[in-house]
Amino acid sequence: MHKLSTIAVCAIGALALPTALAVTNFGGNTAPAGAHYAQGSSEPTCSVSGLTVSCTGTAIGGVGNTDADLVLSVSYSATVQCRNRGGQIVEVKTQFTTNSSSDSDTRVRNGTLTVSPISVTGPSDATFESRATCPNGNWTKVLVEGSPSITGFSYTLTFKGYLAPAITVTGP
């Protein structure tokens, strides 16, 4: 009985784990001195819905006239089966791809950087099927159920003139 309750507690704990890890570092080599989240703003959060990753916007005060680059990069995978005319699976191909979006339209006004929300949507099923090659042109390409899927994402905000990101959000 003790083993069963331990497993149940571990399973419940696993459900409570965050899906995205956010790190903000407004320290010396990542952001202008005095950088902080503006009143009413907070660290960006990212959510996943289907093949879309969406991240919230924010406002960062104390940056003077320093702009920033924002990049959201999402990695996807899909498995395509090659089926012969008899319906038998002959070969399986796994495809990987990455879609990215960037926001060069961050705005600095009165020492506050305004960062817009950003999102990336995954490629279509047809894109993955077209990238797969079957050994015989007469065979049919079919996506495996549950494909495509997101394998990970990375959101970074890097101030101009700084080498490391001030904000990073990563997820599975």
MITORKE-73161 format. One record per residue: residue number from 0; residue in three letters; z, x, y of N, C-alpha, C in turn. Coordinates in nm, 2 decimals. Layout:
REM MITORKE-73161
<atom NUM, 'ala', <Z, X, Y>, <Z, X, Y>, <Z, X, Y>>
...
END
This chain:
REM MITORKE-73161
<atom 0, 'met', <0.00, 0.08, -0.12>, <0.00, 0.00, 0.00>, <0.00, 0.09, 0.12>>
<atom 1, 'his', <0.07, 0.20, 0.12>, <0.08, 0.29, 0.24>, <-0.06, 0.34, 0.27>>
<atom 2, 'lys', <-0.14, 0.38, 0.17>, <-0.27, 0.43, 0.19>, <-0.36, 0.33, 0.26>>
<atom 3, 'leu', <-0.35, 0.21, 0.22>, <-0.43, 0.10, 0.27>, <-0.40, 0.08, 0.42>>
<atom 4, 'ser', <-0.27, 0.08, 0.46>, <-0.23, 0.05, 0.60>, <-0.28, 0.17, 0.68>>
<atom 5, 'thr', <-0.27, 0.30, 0.63>, <-0.32, 0.41, 0.70>, <-0.47, 0.40, 0.73>>
<atom 6, 'ile', <-0.54, 0.36, 0.63>, <-0.69, 0.35, 0.65>, <-0.72, 0.24, 0.75>>
<atom 7, 'ala', <-0.64, 0.13, 0.75>, <-0.66, 0.02, 0.85>, <-0.63, 0.07, 0.99>>
<atom 8, 'val', <-0.52, 0.15, 1.01>, <-0.49, 0.20, 1.14>, <-0.60, 0.30, 1.18>>
<atom 9, 'cys', <-0.65, 0.38, 1.09>, <-0.76, 0.48, 1.13>, <-0.88, 0.40, 1.17>>
<atom 10, 'ala', <-0.92, 0.30, 1.10>, <-1.04, 0.22, 1.13>, <-1.02, 0.15, 1.26>>
<atom 11, 'ile', <-0.91, 0.10, 1.29>, <-0.88, 0.03, 1.42>, <-0.89, 0.14, 1.53>>
<atom 12, 'gly', <-0.83, 0.25, 1.51>, <-0.84, 0.36, 1.61>, <-0.98, 0.41, 1.63>>
<atom 13, 'ala', <-1.06, 0.41, 1.53>, <-1.20, 0.45, 1.55>, <-1.28, 0.36, 1.64>>
<atom 14, 'leu', <-1.24, 0.23, 1.63>, <-1.31, 0.13, 1.71>, <-1.28, 0.15, 1.86>>
<atom 15, 'ala', <-1.16, 0.20, 1.89>, <-1.11, 0.22, 2.03>, <-1.17, 0.34, 2.09>>
<atom 16, 'leu', <-1.23, 0.43, 2.02>, <-1.29, 0.56, 2.08>, <-1.39, 0.53, 2.18>>
<atom 17, 'pro', <-1.39, 0.60, 2.29>, <-1.50, 0.57, 2.39>, <-1.63, 0.62, 2.34>>
<atom 18, 'thr', <-1.74, 0.55, 2.39>, <-1.87, 0.58, 2.35>, <-1.94, 0.69, 2.44>>
<atom 19, 'ala', <-1.88, 0.71, 2.55>, <-1.93, 0.81, 2.65>, <-1.82, 0.88, 2.71>>
<atom 20, 'leu', <-1.84, 1.01, 2.71>, <-1.74, 1.10, 2.77>, <-1.78, 1.14, 2.91>>
<atom 21, 'ala', <-1.70, 1.11, 3.01>, <-1.74, 1.14, 3.15>, <-1.65, 1.25, 3.20>>
<atom 22, 'val', <-1.71, 1.35, 3.27>, <-1.63, 1.46, 3.32>, <-1.67, 1.48, 3.47>>
<atom 23, 'thr', <-1.58, 1.47, 3.56>, <-1.60, 1.50, 3.70>, <-1.53, 1.63, 3.74>>
<atom 24, 'asn', <-1.60, 1.72, 3.80>, <-1.55, 1.85, 3.84>, <-1.60, 1.88, 3.99>>
<atom 25, 'phe', <-1.52, 1.84, 4.08>, <-1.55, 1.87, 4.22>, <-1.49, 2.01, 4.27>>
<atom 26, 'gly', <-1.47, 2.09, 4.17>, <-1.41, 2.23, 4.20>, <-1.51, 2.32, 4.26>>
<atom 27, 'gly', <-1.47, 2.44, 4.29>, <-1.54, 2.54, 4.37>, <-1.68, 2.56, 4.35>>
<atom 28, 'asn', <-1.73, 2.58, 4.23>, <-1.87, 2.62, 4.21>, <-1.96, 2.50, 4.17>>
<atom 29, 'thr', <-1.91, 2.37, 4.18>, <-1.99, 2.26, 4.14>, <-2.01, 2.16, 4.26>>
<atom 30, 'ala', <-1.94, 2.17, 4.37>, <-1.95, 2.07, 4.47>, <-1.90, 2.12, 4.60>>
<atom 31, 'pro', <-1.94, 2.07, 4.71>, <-1.89, 2.11, 4.84>, <-1.74, 2.09, 4.85>>
<atom 32, 'ala', <-1.67, 2.18, 4.92>, <-1.52, 2.16, 4.94>, <-1.50, 2.03, 5.01>>
<atom 33, 'gly', <-1.40, 1.96, 4.96>, <-1.36, 1.83, 5.01>, <-1.43, 1.71, 4.94>>
<atom 34, 'ala', <-1.52, 1.74, 4.84>, <-1.59, 1.63, 4.77>, <-1.48, 1.54, 4.70>>
<atom 35, 'his', <-1.50, 1.41, 4.71>, <-1.41, 1.32, 4.64>, <-1.48, 1.18, 4.63>>
<atom 36, 'tyr', <-1.44, 1.10, 4.53>, <-1.50, 0.97, 4.53>, <-1.46, 0.89, 4.65>>
<atom 37, 'ala', <-1.55, 0.83, 4.72>, <-1.53, 0.75, 4.84>, <-1.44, 0.63, 4.80>>
<atom 38, 'gln', <-1.37, 0.58, 4.90>, <-1.28, 0.47, 4.88>, <-1.36, 0.35, 4.82>>
<atom 39, 'gly', <-1.31, 0.29, 4.71>, <-1.37, 0.18, 4.64>, <-1.48, 0.23, 4.54>>
<atom 40, 'ser', <-1.50, 0.36, 4.53>, <-1.60, 0.41, 4.43>, <-1.52, 0.48, 4.32>>
<atom 41, 'ser', <-1.59, 0.50, 4.21>, <-1.53, 0.57, 4.10>, <-1.63, 0.65, 4.02>>
<atom 42, 'glu', <-1.59, 0.72, 3.92>, <-1.67, 0.80, 3.83>, <-1.78, 0.70, 3.77>>
<atom 43, 'pro', <-1.90, 0.74, 3.76>, <-2.01, 0.66, 3.70>, <-1.98, 0.63, 3.56>>
<atom 44, 'thr', <-2.02, 0.52, 3.51>, <-2.00, 0.49, 3.37>, <-2.14, 0.45, 3.31>>
<atom 45, 'cys', <-2.16, 0.48, 3.19>, <-2.29, 0.45, 3.13>, <-2.27, 0.36, 3.01>>
<atom 46, 'ser', <-2.36, 0.26, 2.99>, <-2.36, 0.17, 2.88>, <-2.49, 0.17, 2.81>>
<atom 47, 'val', <-2.48, 0.13, 2.68>, <-2.60, 0.13, 2.60>, <-2.62, -0.02, 2.55>>
<atom 48, 'ser', <-2.75, -0.06, 2.57>, <-2.79, -0.20, 2.52>, <-2.92, -0.18, 2.46>>
<atom 49, 'gly', <-2.93, -0.19, 2.33>, <-3.05, -0.17, 2.25>, <-3.10, -0.03, 2.27>>
<atom 50, 'leu', <-3.22, -0.01, 2.33>, <-3.27, 0.12, 2.35>, <-3.26, 0.16, 2.50>>
<atom 51, 'thr', <-3.18, 0.09, 2.58>, <-3.17, 0.12, 2.72>, <-3.03, 0.18, 2.75>>
<atom 52, 'val', <-3.02, 0.28, 2.82>, <-2.90, 0.34, 2.87>, <-2.90, 0.32, 3.03>>
<atom 53, 'ser', <-2.79, 0.25, 3.07>, <-2.78, 0.22, 3.22>, <-2.65, 0.28, 3.27>>
<atom 54, 'cys', <-2.66, 0.35, 3.38>, <-2.54, 0.41, 3.44>, <-2.52, 0.36, 3.58>>
<atom 55, 'thr', <-2.39, 0.33, 3.62>, <-2.36, 0.28, 3.75>, <-2.37, 0.38, 3.86>>
<atom 56, 'gly', <-2.39, 0.33, 3.98>, <-2.39, 0.42, 4.09>, <-2.25, 0.45, 4.14>>
<atom 57, 'thr', <-2.24, 0.53, 4.25>, <-2.12, 0.57, 4.30>, <-2.14, 0.62, 4.44>>
<atom 58, 'ala', <-2.03, 0.65, 4.51>, <-2.04, 0.72, 4.64>, <-1.94, 0.83, 4.64>>
<atom 59, 'ile', <-1.98, 0.95, 4.69>, <-1.90, 1.07, 4.70>, <-1.88, 1.11, 4.84>>
<atom 60, 'gly', <-1.76, 1.11, 4.89>, <-1.73, 1.15, 5.03>, <-1.70, 1.30, 5.04>>
<atom 61, 'gly', <-1.70, 1.35, 5.16>, <-1.66, 1.49, 5.19>, <-1.77, 1.59, 5.15>>
<atom 62, 'val', <-1.90, 1.55, 5.15>, <-2.00, 1.64, 5.10>, <-2.08, 1.70, 5.22>>
<atom 63, 'gly', <-2.04, 1.67, 5.34>, <-2.12, 1.72, 5.45>, <-2.26, 1.67, 5.45>>
<atom 64, 'asn', <-2.36, 1.76, 5.46>, <-2.50, 1.72, 5.45>, <-2.56, 1.76, 5.32>>
<atom 65, 'thr', <-2.48, 1.78, 5.21>, <-2.53, 1.83, 5.09>, <-2.58, 1.72, 5.00>>
<atom 66, 'asp', <-2.71, 1.72, 4.96>, <-2.77, 1.62, 4.87>, <-2.75, 1.67, 4.73>>
<atom 67, 'ala', <-2.79, 1.58, 4.64>, <-2.77, 1.61, 4.49>, <-2.89, 1.57, 4.41>>
<atom 68, 'asp', <-2.91, 1.62, 4.29>, <-3.01, 1.58, 4.20>, <-2.94, 1.50, 4.08>>
<atom 69, 'leu', <-2.99, 1.39, 4.04>, <-2.94, 1.31, 3.94>, <-3.04, 1.30, 3.83>>
<atom 70, 'val', <-3.00, 1.32, 3.70>, <-3.09, 1.32, 3.59>, <-3.02, 1.24, 3.48>>
<atom 71, 'leu', <-3.09, 1.14, 3.42>, <-3.04, 1.08, 3.30>, <-3.15, 1.10, 3.19>>
<atom 72, 'ser', <-3.10, 1.16, 3.08>, <-3.19, 1.20, 2.97>, <-3.14, 1.13, 2.84>>
<atom 73, 'val', <-3.23, 1.06, 2.77>, <-3.19, 0.99, 2.65>, <-3.28, 1.04, 2.53>>
<atom 74, 'ser', <-3.21, 1.07, 2.42>, <-3.29, 1.11, 2.30>, <-3.29, 1.00, 2.20>>
<atom 75, 'tyr', <-3.41, 0.98, 2.14>, <-3.43, 0.87, 2.04>, <-3.49, 0.93, 1.91>>
<atom 76, 'ser', <-3.46, 0.85, 1.80>, <-3.53, 0.89, 1.68>, <-3.57, 0.76, 1.61>>
<atom 77, 'ala', <-3.68, 0.77, 1.53>, <-3.72, 0.66, 1.45>, <-3.78, 0.71, 1.32>>
<atom 78, 'thr', <-3.77, 0.64, 1.21>, <-3.82, 0.67, 1.09>, <-3.94, 0.58, 1.05>>
<atom 79, 'val', <-4.05, 0.64, 1.02>, <-4.18, 0.57, 0.99>, <-4.21, 0.60, 0.84>>
<atom 80, 'gln', <-4.23, 0.49, 0.77>, <-4.28, 0.51, 0.63>, <-4.43, 0.49, 0.62>>
<atom 81, 'cys', <-4.49, 0.57, 0.53>, <-4.63, 0.56, 0.50>, <-4.64, 0.48, 0.37>>
<atom 82, 'arg', <-4.71, 0.37, 0.37>, <-4.72, 0.28, 0.25>, <-4.87, 0.28, 0.21>>
<atom 83, 'asn', <-4.89, 0.30, 0.08>, <-5.03, 0.29, 0.03>, <-5.07, 0.15, 0.02>>
<atom 84, 'arg', <-5.19, 0.12, -0.02>, <-5.25, -0.02, -0.03>, <-5.17, -0.10, -0.14>>
<atom 85, 'gly', <-5.11, -0.03, -0.23>, <-5.03, -0.11, -0.33>, <-4.89, -0.14, -0.28>>
<atom 86, 'gly', <-4.86, -0.10, -0.16>, <-4.73, -0.14, -0.10>, <-4.62, -0.04, -0.13>>
<atom 87, 'gln', <-4.65, 0.07, -0.20>, <-4.55, 0.17, -0.24>, <-4.53, 0.27, -0.13>>
<atom 88, 'ile', <-4.41, 0.30, -0.10>, <-4.37, 0.40, 0.00>, <-4.41, 0.54, -0.05>>
<atom 89, 'val', <-4.50, 0.61, 0.02>, <-4.55, 0.74, -0.03>, <-4.49, 0.85, 0.05>>
<atom 90, 'glu', <-4.46, 0.83, 0.18>, <-4.40, 0.94, 0.26>, <-4.32, 0.88, 0.37>>
<atom 91, 'val', <-4.22, 0.95, 0.41>, <-4.13, 0.91, 0.52>, <-4.14, 1.02, 0.63>>
<atom 92, 'lys', <-4.16, 0.98, 0.75>, <-4.17, 1.07, 0.87>, <-4.06, 1.03, 0.97>>
<atom 93, 'thr', <-3.98, 1.12, 1.01>, <-3.88, 1.09, 1.12>, <-3.94, 1.15, 1.25>>
<atom 94, 'gln', <-3.94, 1.07, 1.35>, <-3.99, 1.11, 1.48>, <-3.87, 1.12, 1.58>>
<atom 95, 'phe', <-3.88, 1.22, 1.67>, <-3.78, 1.24, 1.77>, <-3.85, 1.25, 1.91>>
<atom 96, 'thr', <-3.79, 1.19, 2.01>, <-3.84, 1.20, 2.14>, <-3.73, 1.18, 2.25>>
<atom 97, 'thr', <-3.76, 1.23, 2.37>, <-3.66, 1.21, 2.48>, <-3.73, 1.15, 2.60>>
<atom 98, 'asn', <-3.67, 1.05, 2.66>, <-3.71, 1.00, 2.78>, <-3.61, 1.03, 2.89>>
<atom 99, 'ser', <-3.66, 1.06, 3.01>, <-3.57, 1.10, 3.12>, <-3.61, 1.02, 3.25>>
<atom 100, 'ser', <-3.51, 1.01, 3.33>, <-3.53, 0.95, 3.46>, <-3.45, 1.04, 3.56>>
<atom 101, 'ser', <-3.50, 1.05, 3.68>, <-3.43, 1.13, 3.78>, <-3.43, 1.05, 3.91>>
<atom 102, 'asp', <-3.33, 1.07, 3.99>, <-3.32, 1.00, 4.12>, <-3.32, 1.11, 4.23>>
<atom 103, 'ser', <-3.43, 1.13, 4.30>, <-3.43, 1.22, 4.41>, <-3.41, 1.15, 4.54>>
<atom 104, 'asp', <-3.37, 1.02, 4.53>, <-3.35, 0.93, 4.64>, <-3.20, 0.91, 4.67>>
<atom 105, 'thr', <-3.12, 1.01, 4.63>, <-2.98, 1.00, 4.67>, <-2.97, 1.01, 4.82>>
<atom 106, 'arg', <-2.88, 0.95, 4.89>, <-2.88, 0.95, 5.03>, <-2.74, 1.00, 5.08>>
<atom 107, 'val', <-2.75, 1.10, 5.18>, <-2.63, 1.15, 5.24>, <-2.63, 1.09, 5.39>>
<atom 108, 'arg', <-2.52, 1.03, 5.42>, <-2.50, 0.98, 5.55>, <-2.35, 0.99, 5.59>>
<atom 109, 'asn', <-2.33, 1.05, 5.71>, <-2.19, 1.06, 5.76>, <-2.10, 1.13, 5.65>>
<atom 110, 'gly', <-2.16, 1.23, 5.58>, <-2.08, 1.31, 5.49>, <-2.05, 1.24, 5.35>>
<atom 111, 'thr', <-2.12, 1.13, 5.33>, <-2.10, 1.06, 5.20>, <-2.24, 1.05, 5.13>>
<atom 112, 'leu', <-2.23, 1.09, 5.01>, <-2.35, 1.08, 4.92>, <-2.35, 0.95, 4.84>>
<atom 113, 'thr', <-2.45, 0.87, 4.86>, <-2.47, 0.74, 4.79>, <-2.56, 0.77, 4.67>>
<atom 114, 'val', <-2.51, 0.74, 4.55>, <-2.59, 0.76, 4.43>, <-2.62, 0.62, 4.37>>
<atom 115, 'ser', <-2.75, 0.59, 4.35>, <-2.79, 0.46, 4.30>, <-2.77, 0.45, 4.15>>
<atom 116, 'pro', <-2.76, 0.33, 4.10>, <-2.76, 0.31, 3.95>, <-2.89, 0.37, 3.89>>
<atom 117, 'ile', <-2.89, 0.41, 3.77>, <-3.00, 0.46, 3.70>, <-3.01, 0.42, 3.56>>
<atom 118, 'ser', <-3.13, 0.40, 3.50>, <-3.14, 0.36, 3.36>, <-3.27, 0.42, 3.30>>
<atom 119, 'val', <-3.26, 0.43, 3.17>, <-3.38, 0.47, 3.09>, <-3.40, 0.38, 2.97>>
<atom 120, 'thr', <-3.52, 0.34, 2.95>, <-3.55, 0.25, 2.83>, <-3.63, 0.33, 2.74>>
<atom 121, 'gly', <-3.61, 0.31, 2.61>, <-3.67, 0.39, 2.50>, <-3.82, 0.35, 2.48>>
<atom 122, 'pro', <-3.89, 0.44, 2.41>, <-4.03, 0.41, 2.38>, <-4.04, 0.29, 2.28>>
<atom 123, 'ser', <-4.16, 0.24, 2.28>, <-4.19, 0.12, 2.20>, <-4.20, 0.16, 2.05>>
<atom 124, 'asp', <-4.19, 0.06, 1.96>, <-4.22, 0.08, 1.82>, <-4.36, 0.14, 1.80>>
<atom 125, 'ala', <-4.46, 0.09, 1.87>, <-4.59, 0.14, 1.86>, <-4.61, 0.29, 1.90>>
<atom 126, 'thr', <-4.52, 0.33, 1.99>, <-4.53, 0.48, 2.03>, <-4.48, 0.56, 1.91>>
<atom 127, 'phe', <-4.38, 0.52, 1.85>, <-4.33, 0.60, 1.73>, <-4.43, 0.60, 1.62>>
<atom 128, 'glu', <-4.49, 0.48, 1.59>, <-4.59, 0.47, 1.48>, <-4.71, 0.55, 1.51>>
<atom 129, 'ser', <-4.75, 0.55, 1.64>, <-4.87, 0.63, 1.67>, <-4.85, 0.78, 1.66>>
<atom 130, 'arg', <-4.73, 0.83, 1.68>, <-4.69, 0.97, 1.66>, <-4.68, 1.02, 1.52>>
<atom 131, 'ala', <-4.66, 0.92, 1.43>, <-4.65, 0.96, 1.29>, <-4.79, 0.98, 1.23>>
<atom 132, 'thr', <-4.80, 1.07, 1.14>, <-4.93, 1.09, 1.07>, <-4.91, 1.08, 0.92>>
<atom 133, 'cys', <-4.98, 0.99, 0.86>, <-4.98, 0.97, 0.72>, <-5.09, 1.05, 0.65>>
<atom 134, 'pro', <-5.07, 1.10, 0.53>, <-5.17, 1.18, 0.47>, <-5.30, 1.12, 0.44>>
<atom 135, 'asn', <-5.31, 0.98, 0.44>, <-5.43, 0.91, 0.42>, <-5.44, 0.80, 0.53>>
<atom 136, 'gly', <-5.56, 0.80, 0.59>, <-5.58, 0.71, 0.70>, <-5.58, 0.56, 0.66>>
<atom 137, 'asn', <-5.59, 0.53, 0.53>, <-5.59, 0.39, 0.48>, <-5.45, 0.34, 0.46>>
<atom 138, 'trp', <-5.35, 0.43, 0.47>, <-5.21, 0.39, 0.45>, <-5.16, 0.32, 0.58>>
<atom 139, 'thr', <-5.06, 0.24, 0.56>, <-5.00, 0.17, 0.67>, <-4.87, 0.23, 0.72>>
<atom 140, 'lys', <-4.85, 0.24, 0.85>, <-4.73, 0.30, 0.90>, <-4.63, 0.18, 0.93>>
<atom 141, 'val', <-4.51, 0.19, 0.89>, <-4.41, 0.09, 0.90>, <-4.28, 0.15, 0.95>>
<atom 142, 'leu', <-4.22, 0.10, 1.06>, <-4.09, 0.15, 1.10>, <-3.98, 0.10, 1.00>>
<atom 143, 'val', <-3.89, 0.19, 0.97>, <-3.77, 0.16, 0.89>, <-3.68, 0.07, 0.97>>
<atom 144, 'glu', <-3.62, -0.03, 0.90>, <-3.53, -0.12, 0.97>, <-3.42, -0.04, 1.04>>
<atom 145, 'gly', <-3.38, -0.07, 1.16>, <-3.28, 0.00, 1.24>, <-3.34, 0.11, 1.32>>
<atom 146, 'ser', <-3.47, 0.13, 1.31>, <-3.54, 0.23, 1.39>, <-3.62, 0.16, 1.50>>
<atom 147, 'pro', <-3.63, 0.22, 1.62>, <-3.58, 0.34, 1.66>, <-3.43, 0.32, 1.71>>
<atom 148, 'ser', <-3.36, 0.44, 1.73>, <-3.23, 0.43, 1.78>, <-3.20, 0.55, 1.87>>
<atom 149, 'ile', <-3.09, 0.53, 1.95>, <-3.05, 0.63, 2.04>, <-2.97, 0.74, 1.97>>
<atom 150, 'thr', <-3.00, 0.86, 1.98>, <-2.92, 0.97, 1.92>, <-2.83, 1.04, 2.02>>
<atom 151, 'gly', <-2.85, 1.02, 2.15>, <-2.76, 1.08, 2.25>, <-2.82, 1.06, 2.38>>
<atom 152, 'phe', <-2.73, 1.08, 2.49>, <-2.78, 1.08, 2.62>, <-2.69, 1.17, 2.71>>
<atom 153, 'ser', <-2.75, 1.21, 2.82>, <-2.68, 1.30, 2.92>, <-2.71, 1.25, 3.06>>
<atom 154, 'tyr', <-2.61, 1.23, 3.14>, <-2.62, 1.20, 3.28>, <-2.56, 1.31, 3.36>>
<atom 155, 'thr', <-2.63, 1.37, 3.45>, <-2.58, 1.48, 3.53>, <-2.61, 1.46, 3.67>>
<atom 156, 'leu', <-2.51, 1.49, 3.76>, <-2.53, 1.50, 3.90>, <-2.50, 1.64, 3.95>>
<atom 157, 'thr', <-2.60, 1.71, 4.00>, <-2.58, 1.85, 4.05>, <-2.61, 1.86, 4.20>>
<atom 158, 'phe', <-2.52, 1.90, 4.27>, <-2.54, 1.92, 4.42>, <-2.64, 2.03, 4.44>>
<atom 159, 'lys', <-2.72, 2.02, 4.54>, <-2.82, 2.12, 4.58>, <-2.75, 2.24, 4.62>>
<atom 160, 'gly', <-2.80, 2.36, 4.56>, <-2.74, 2.49, 4.59>, <-2.62, 2.52, 4.50>>
<atom 161, 'tyr', <-2.59, 2.43, 4.40>, <-2.48, 2.46, 4.31>, <-2.55, 2.47, 4.17>>
<atom 162, 'leu', <-2.49, 2.56, 4.08>, <-2.55, 2.58, 3.95>, <-2.51, 2.49, 3.84>>
<atom 163, 'ala', <-2.39, 2.43, 3.85>, <-2.33, 2.35, 3.75>, <-2.32, 2.21, 3.80>>
<atom 164, 'pro', <-2.33, 2.11, 3.71>, <-2.32, 1.97, 3.75>, <-2.17, 1.94, 3.79>>
<atom 165, 'ala', <-2.16, 1.85, 3.89>, <-2.03, 1.81, 3.94>, <-1.98, 1.69, 3.85>>
<atom 166, 'ile', <-2.08, 1.61, 3.80>, <-2.05, 1.49, 3.72>, <-2.14, 1.50, 3.60>>
<atom 167, 'thr', <-2.08, 1.48, 3.48>, <-2.15, 1.47, 3.36>, <-2.10, 1.36, 3.27>>
<atom 168, 'val', <-2.19, 1.28, 3.22>, <-2.15, 1.17, 3.13>, <-2.24, 1.19, 3.01>>
<atom 169, 'thr', <-2.18, 1.20, 2.89>, <-2.26, 1.21, 2.76>, <-2.21, 1.11, 2.67>>
<atom 170, 'gly', <-2.30, 1.07, 2.58>, <-2.27, 0.97, 2.48>, <-2.36, 0.99, 2.36>>
<atom 171, 'pro', <-2.32, 0.92, 2.25>, <-2.39, 0.93, 2.13>, <-2.52, 0.85, 2.13>>
END
